[in-house]
């Protein structure tokens, strides 16, 4: 009888804890979770500017903090060349504000193409050029016909190289032992013809574009240097592809879901067929089905421990944040990102100054291939020839998103820009419940 009472008591306790964790947010402290958000929860700080007519955006933004689904986040909206929303929020992220910098992961991919566009209008390359025209050694192993736009559209067959990129190469692309360009030159392209020609070049796309830029720029600048000198510096914004030492005081590392929250809200529901969050379900499916064993992109990089990985903890490492990876490690804030894209959405102009010609933007926005299944992403994607995903989240918008939930969307047609960045990462890659 006594044993039954003890077992019943334990069942009640476990059920209470499970229920509390199930209905809490991932960034609620444990005490806050276990008291159903009654005690031990951090103060919520929401601040910023909202133009007349956009007041409701502030309360909508606040919800993600009230439910424990955000730690630090910034949200900026531009319309017709004017900033109309610039909000930041903090939930236990001390010192976080609109100037704070964070890694935006693959949202960086929406910005790297601007450098290609700039070099194109200077007559140094064309997006339809074979890569080998500017990088002859690239042609080896059957890569002679791969074009720059095929890299931009994730169709180059180089979602990974013939061997995973060592961490020592990732943080020092020109290291003497295994320089990145040599790994590329020695690699065979692989297309998954039984699935699709397109497979997300998650890490490699930025590194490949960087090698092209270094070869065509008359000053031999890398992609990060051209981006800084042609765009971020003249626009007066903070966006770094390779964070300089003097800016680390403003940098906030990315936090992942705690392990207990991941089990309760992702792993157990996925295993039992009760997972309802479409973003989390998609992420879990990508890494668990048979296709994940075939597609190379998941295995593109070796972490510092030698394991195949691209993880949030590794991305927070100082050597990672400082490296030039134009697909994965842009470091910025929402207001800077939005100002850059406001220029793009206005066909290359902002505040009376021209940064890119209208015809350059229009060429970058050209769509010459239909939507197709992405072998790695396991979803239909449509890319412009300049490398922007089209109609992924919002119709008539282009852009991309990043690991953990950052999202950038802009529309030249509507002259609008939407940017969301955060320090609390979910399992989302193209936005999540917060956006």
Number of C-alpha atoms within 10 A of each C-alpha: 6 7 8 9 10 11 12 12 12 12 12 12 12 12 12 15 15 16 15 18 24 17 16 22 23 26 26 27 18 20 13 20 24 20 16 18 21 10 12 14 20 19 12 16 17 19 15 15 15 18 12 9 8 12 13 10 16 20 10 12 20 19 13 19 26 17 15 23 21 28 25 31 29 27 26 27 25 22 18 14 18 16 19 18 22 22 24 28 26 24 24 19 19 11 10 22 21 20 16 22 28 26 31 29 27 28 31 30 29 25 24 27 22 27 22 28 22 21 18 14 15 11 10 16 22 17 22 13 15 21 26 18 15 17 18 12 17 24 20 15 13 11 21 16 15 20 20 26 22 22 26 27 24 22 23 24 23 28 28 27 23 17 16 20 24 23 21 18 20 24 19 18 21 14 12 9 9 16 17 23 19 13 17 26 18 16 19 18 19 18 19 16 9 7 16 15 17 27 29 27 26 23 26 26 26 25 22 22 23 24 18 23 24 18 15 17 16 10 9 12 16 19 26 21 18 22 23 19 12 15 20 19 12 11 18 12 18 19 27 25 25 21 23 11 10 7 13 14 9 14 20 20 18 19 19 18 18 13 11 14 19 18 15 16 24 21 18 13 16 18 10 8 10 12 16 12 14 12 18 20 19 16 16 17 16 17 14 10 10 10 15 18 11 13 21 25 23 22 20 24 23 19 19 17 10 11 13 17 17 18 11 17 12 16 19 19 12 15 16 21 27 22 21 25 30 30 27 28 29 29 25 24 29 31 27 21 26 27 24 23 30 28 23 25 28 23 22 22 18 19 9 6 11 13 19 20 15 15 12 18 21 13 14 20 19 14 17 10 11 11 15 17 17 20 26 24 21 19 13 13 19 21 25 21 23 28 31 27 24 23 17 20 18 12 9 14 24 25 29 26 28 26 21 26 27 33 30 30 28 29 23 22 11 13 20 23 31 23 27 27 32 29 27 23 25 24 20 21 23 21 22 19 13 16 17
